[in-house]
Amino acid sequence: MKFTAIVIIKSDIKTLDKIRRKITEKSKAYLSEEMKSNISSLFGIGLSDDRAIAEKLSEMNQTETGIDEKGIYELSFVFKDGLIEQCQKKIERRLEKLKLFDYYNIFDLQITNDLLKMIDGYDRFPDVIITSDFEIIRAPKAFMNIDESSNNYQESLNWKKSFKETLKEYSNNSFSLILDCHI
């Protein structure tokens, strides 16, 4: 079973401002020679055909790629990806102790205030909030494929309201990790 969880990370205003400024910046991440060789051999592309390798990388990762004097690069959210990696290292052991899931993937990071504005657009509304104190707040049940005619519709609306109220409490002093969890 899959579910979405939100982990709230408290932060000071100066750090949040930096994150807000840098989170959407794209930077060039250069392809290592090993990765270039792997793509070349995997897809039968000549090792010297940088353009074809860049196109395949773009197709594989659904990203923008290019070539310059330093080599093949991929435009990515380097700051955001690095911050996600740092946070994962910092919270990994505490998440494991919660025994909420068998494994997880952090697929996004948002300023909590921004997440609150966009949460209704998520394909799968989150089922769990993990506060900055590692308190677990769970939906009373899994609300999959709920519509107005469903018996659980009102309960689903109540969960969404409660969820948003919790995010609001942290909206001015945190950012959030969005996890894709598997049991």
C-alpha positions in Angstrom: 0.0 0.0 0.0 1.2 3.5 -0.8 0.5 6.7 1.1 1.8 10.2 1.3 3.3 11.7 4.4 4.4 15.2 5.2 7.4 15.8 7.5 7.5 19.3 9.0 11.0 20.7 9.6 11.1 23.9 11.8 13.5 26.6 10.7 14.5 30.1 11.4 13.3 33.0 9.2 16.7 33.7 7.7 17.1 30.1 6.6 13.5 30.0 5.2 14.2 33.1 3.2 17.3 31.6 1.7 15.4 28.4 0.9 12.5 30.4 -0.6 15.0 32.3 -2.9 17.0 29.3 -4.0 14.4 26.5 -4.1 13.4 27.2 -7.7 16.8 28.0 -9.1 18.0 25.6 -11.7 21.7 24.8 -12.0 23.8 22.7 -14.3 24.6 19.3 -13.0 27.3 17.7 -15.2 27.2 14.1 -16.2 30.1 12.0 -14.9 32.2 10.0 -17.3 30.9 6.8 -15.7 27.3 7.9 -16.2 28.0 9.0 -19.8 29.6 5.6 -20.4 26.6 3.8 -18.9 24.0 5.7 -21.0 26.2 5.1 -24.1 26.5 1.4 -23.6 22.9 0.9 -22.4 21.4 2.6 -25.4 24.0 1.7 -28.0 25.1 5.3 -28.5 28.7 6.1 -29.5 30.6 7.4 -26.5 31.6 10.6 -28.5 28.0 11.4 -29.5 27.3 13.9 -26.7 24.2 15.2 -28.4 22.5 11.8 -28.5 23.6 11.0 -24.9 22.2 14.4 -23.8 18.9 13.7 -25.6 18.6 10.2 -24.0 19.4 11.7 -20.5 16.6 14.3 -21.1 14.2 11.6 -22.2 15.0 9.3 -19.2 14.8 12.0 -16.5 12.3 14.3 -18.2 14.7 17.2 -17.7 16.3 19.8 -19.8 19.9 19.0 -20.9 22.6 20.6 -22.8 26.3 20.6 -23.8 29.0 23.1 -23.1 32.8 23.2 -22.8 32.6 21.3 -19.5 30.5 18.5 -21.0 26.9 17.2 -20.9 24.8 18.8 -18.2 21.3 18.5 -16.9 19.4 21.5 -15.5 18.1 20.5 -12.1 17.2 21.9 -8.8 20.6 21.3 -7.3 20.0 23.4 -4.1 16.6 21.7 -3.5 18.0 18.2 -4.2 20.9 18.9 -1.9 18.7 20.1 0.9 16.4 17.1 0.5 19.5 14.9 0.8 20.7 16.7 3.9 17.3 16.5 5.6 17.0 12.8 4.8 20.3 12.1 6.5 19.3 14.1 9.5 15.9 12.5 10.0 16.4 9.0 8.6 17.0 7.2 11.9 14.1 9.0 13.6 11.7 8.0 10.8 12.8 4.4 11.0 12.0 4.3 14.7 8.4 5.4 13.9 7.8 2.1 12.0 5.2 3.8 9.7 6.4 2.3 6.5 8.7 -0.3 5.0 10.5 2.3 2.8 10.0 5.8 1.5 11.1 8.3 -1.0 11.3 12.1 -0.5 9.9 13.4 -3.7 9.5 17.1 -2.9 10.3 19.9 -0.5 8.1 23.0 -0.1 8.0 25.9 2.2 5.1 24.9 4.5 3.1 28.1 3.8 3.4 27.3 0.0 2.4 23.7 0.5 -0.7 24.8 2.3 -1.7 26.8 -0.7 -1.2 23.9 -3.2 -2.1 20.8 -1.2 -5.6 20.5 -2.7 -4.0 19.9 -6.1 -2.1 16.8 -5.0 -3.2 13.6 -6.7 -3.1 11.8 -3.3 -4.0 13.9 -0.3 -1.5 13.1 2.5 -2.5 10.5 5.1 0.1 11.4 7.7 1.8 14.5 9.2 5.0 14.1 11.1 5.5 17.2 13.1 8.9 18.7 13.8 8.8 17.0 17.2 8.2 13.7 15.4 4.6 13.5 16.6 2.5 11.4 14.2 -0.9 12.7 13.1 -2.8 10.2 11.0 -5.9 10.3 9.0 -8.6 8.1 10.7 -8.6 5.9 7.6 -7.2 5.8 4.1 -9.3 8.0 1.9 -8.8 6.7 -1.5 -11.1 7.6 -4.4 -13.5 9.5 -2.2 -16.3 11.6 -3.9 -19.4 13.3 -2.7 -21.5 10.2 -2.9 -19.1 8.2 -0.7 -20.1 7.2 2.8 -16.7 8.6 4.1 -16.9 11.9 2.3 -17.6 14.0 5.3 -14.9 12.2 7.3 -12.5 12.9 4.4 -13.4 16.6 4.5 -12.8 16.7 8.3 -9.4 15.1 7.8 -8.5 17.7 5.2 -9.6 20.5 7.4 -7.6 19.1 10.4 -4.6 18.6 8.2 -4.6 22.1 6.9 -5.0 23.5 10.4 -1.9 21.6 11.5 0.0 22.9 8.5 -1.2 26.5 9.4 0.3 26.1 12.9 3.8 25.7 11.2 3.2 27.8 8.1 5.5 30.7 9.1 8.4 28.8 10.6 9.0 25.6 8.6 9.5 23.8 5.4 8.0 20.4 4.6 9.3 17.2 3.1 6.8 15.3 1.0 7.2 11.5 1.2 5.9 8.7 -0.9 5.6 5.8 1.6 5.2 2.1 1.0 4.0 -0.6 3.4 
